[in-house]
Amino acid sequence: MGKEKRRGPRSMSARLQRVRISPSKMRLVADLVRGKKYDEAVSVLRFVNKRAAPILLKLIKSAGANAEERTEYATDELYVRSVCVDGAGSFVRRRPGFRGRPALIRKQMSHVTVELAPTE
């Protein structure tokens, strides 16, 4: 007897933490796919010329694989319910500045959560 797939939760998600890209740049790409069908979101992200696009594409594919594995929903039945981009901590680099004092360079990071849900 094989493992039976069940209807399970109404949404599946994938999360990526501490991505080395600023949240504002990631949100520009996230706004393009929010609310779209899974296949449409994947095709849009393939042709967006932003550094955040391949990161978000991989995350959406991971959420789709989670949905197929844990529930009986296929990817053509799913849409992108939400894409949440939060700021993570930033790490600081120092370089010599005015009068020998350290000038701070802040490298921002992001937490990204993608949630897929079945179309009604």
NORTASUL-V305843 format. One record per run of one state. SS is the DSSP state (2 for helix, 1 for strand, 0 for the rest). FROM is the first residue (numbers start at 1). LEN is the number of residues. Records with the same first field share a line. If there is no record, write none. Layout:
SS->FROM-LEN, FROM-LEN
//
This chain:
0->1-5, 7-4, 20-3, 34-3, 47-6, 72-3, 88-3, 97-1, 101-1, 108-2, 119-2
1->6-1, 11-9, 37-1, 71-1, 78-10, 91-6, 102-6, 110-9
2->23-11, 38-9, 53-18, 75-3, 98-3
//
